[in-house]
Amino acid sequence: MELTRFSPARDVFRFPDHLSGLFGSFFAPTGEAAGAFSTWRPKVDIYDEKDQFVVKAELPGIDKKDIHVNVKGRALTLKGETRSENEEKKDKCCRRERFHGKFERSFTLPGEVKAESIKADYTDGLLEISIPKPEENQETEVAIH
């Protein structure tokens, strides 16, 4: 069983998502206009392992060339764009739920990182970023001359 630290602030920050879920389908436009009002945020998990942080982001249907990952200090930014398919409009669309457009997510990593050693892999719609932690300061005895 995995233990997670309790954070009362977490529910406060999730409140807008709960409201969106509660009222979203009631007020959601339908048909072709729905896409114009949609926003999309990829689902992301961040793991704190012994010697690295691992970030996994679900980005289904997005070309690798349209995904950008930036790290500055402890800030990780994930940007990208989903492109619409050039399909002929033979029939009137009754509902459009697939998002097409730009997205951006930013996170503060829980510790310092070795930015020069970051690696990313994108396979089957899953982006996995390995972010090494710097080696801990080791004690060194200094000779006195």
C-alpha positions as CSV (number, residue, x, y, z in Angstrom):
1,M,0.0,0.0,0.0
2,E,1.3,3.4,-0.9
3,L,1.0,6.2,1.7
4,T,0.4,9.8,0.7
5,R,0.9,12.8,3.0
6,F,-2.3,14.5,3.9
7,S,-2.6,18.1,2.7
8,P,-5.8,20.1,3.6
9,A,-4.8,22.6,0.9
10,R,-5.0,20.0,-1.8
11,D,-8.8,19.9,-1.6
12,V,-8.9,23.7,-1.8
13,F,-6.9,23.7,-5.0
14,R,-9.1,21.0,-6.5
15,F,-12.3,22.8,-5.8
16,P,-12.5,24.5,-9.3
17,D,-12.2,21.0,-10.8
18,H,-15.0,19.7,-8.7
19,L,-17.3,22.6,-9.8
20,S,-16.3,22.1,-13.4
21,G,-17.3,18.5,-13.2
22,L,-20.5,19.3,-11.5
23,F,-21.7,22.0,-13.8
24,G,-19.6,21.2,-16.9
25,S,-21.9,18.8,-18.6
26,F,-25.0,20.9,-17.9
27,F,-23.6,24.1,-19.5
28,A,-21.4,22.5,-22.1
29,P,-22.1,23.5,-25.7
30,T,-22.8,20.7,-28.1
31,G,-22.1,20.3,-31.8
32,E,-19.2,22.0,-33.5
33,A,-19.2,25.0,-31.2
34,A,-18.2,22.7,-28.3
35,G,-14.6,22.6,-29.4
36,A,-14.2,26.3,-29.3
37,F,-14.9,26.4,-25.5
38,S,-12.9,23.4,-24.5
39,T,-9.7,23.3,-22.6
40,W,-7.5,20.3,-22.0
41,R,-4.9,19.5,-19.4
42,P,-2.9,16.3,-19.7
43,K,-3.0,14.0,-16.7
44,V,0.4,14.0,-15.0
45,D,2.0,11.9,-12.2
46,I,5.2,12.9,-10.5
47,Y,7.2,10.3,-8.5
48,D,10.0,11.1,-6.1
49,E,12.4,8.1,-6.3
50,K,15.7,7.7,-4.5
51,D,18.0,9.2,-7.2
52,Q,15.5,10.9,-9.6
53,F,12.1,12.4,-10.1
54,V,10.0,10.6,-12.7
55,V,7.2,12.5,-14.5
56,K,4.6,10.6,-16.5
57,A,2.2,12.5,-18.7
58,E,-0.7,11.1,-20.8
59,L,-0.5,12.8,-24.3
60,P,-2.6,10.5,-26.5
61,G,-2.6,11.3,-30.2
62,I,0.0,14.1,-30.1
63,D,3.0,14.0,-32.4
64,K,6.4,14.0,-30.6
65,K,7.4,17.1,-32.5
66,D,4.5,19.0,-30.9
67,I,5.6,18.4,-27.3
68,H,8.1,20.7,-25.5
69,V,9.6,20.1,-22.1
70,N,11.5,22.9,-20.3
71,V,13.2,22.9,-16.9
72,K,14.4,26.0,-15.2
73,G,15.6,25.5,-11.6
74,R,12.9,23.4,-10.0
75,A,10.2,24.5,-12.4
76,L,9.1,22.0,-15.0
77,T,6.9,23.2,-17.9
78,L,5.2,20.9,-20.3
79,K,3.8,22.5,-23.5
80,G,2.3,21.1,-26.6
81,E,-0.3,21.3,-29.3
82,T,-2.9,18.9,-30.7
83,R,-3.7,19.4,-34.3
84,S,-7.1,18.8,-35.8
85,E,-7.5,16.2,-38.5
86,N,-8.2,17.5,-42.0
87,E,-11.3,15.4,-42.4
88,E,-14.0,16.2,-44.9
89,K,-17.2,17.3,-43.3
90,K,-19.7,14.9,-44.8
91,D,-22.2,14.9,-42.0
92,K,-23.1,17.4,-39.4
93,C,-21.2,16.8,-36.2
94,C,-23.6,16.0,-33.3
95,R,-21.0,16.2,-30.5
96,R,-17.3,17.1,-30.4
97,E,-15.3,16.1,-27.4
98,R,-11.8,15.7,-28.7
99,F,-9.6,18.8,-28.0
100,H,-7.5,20.5,-30.6
101,G,-5.3,23.3,-29.6
102,K,-2.4,24.3,-27.3
103,F,-1.9,23.2,-23.7
104,E,0.6,24.1,-21.0
105,R,1.2,22.7,-17.5
106,S,3.8,23.8,-15.0
107,F,5.0,22.1,-11.8
108,T,7.5,22.9,-9.1
109,L,9.6,19.8,-8.5
110,P,10.1,18.8,-4.8
111,G,13.9,19.2,-4.9
112,E,17.0,20.3,-6.9
113,V,17.7,18.6,-10.2
114,K,20.6,17.9,-12.6
115,A,19.1,19.7,-15.6
116,E,21.9,18.6,-18.0
117,S,21.1,14.9,-17.4
118,I,17.3,15.0,-18.0
119,K,16.0,12.3,-20.4
120,A,12.5,12.0,-22.0
121,D,10.9,9.2,-23.8
122,Y,7.5,9.3,-25.7
123,T,5.9,6.0,-26.5
124,D,2.3,5.1,-27.2
125,G,0.9,8.5,-26.0
126,L,2.9,8.4,-22.7
127,L,5.6,10.9,-22.0
128,E,8.1,9.7,-19.4
129,I,10.7,12.2,-18.1
130,S,13.6,11.1,-15.9
131,I,15.0,14.0,-13.9
132,P,18.1,13.0,-11.9
133,K,18.7,14.5,-8.5
134,P,22.2,16.0,-7.8
135,E,24.5,13.9,-5.7
136,E,24.2,14.8,-2.0
137,N,27.0,16.7,-0.5
138,Q,29.4,14.1,0.8
139,E,31.7,14.9,3.7
140,T,35.3,15.5,2.7
141,E,38.1,15.8,5.2
142,V,40.4,18.7,4.4
143,A,44.1,18.5,5.2
144,I,45.5,21.4,7.2
145,H,48.9,22.6,5.9
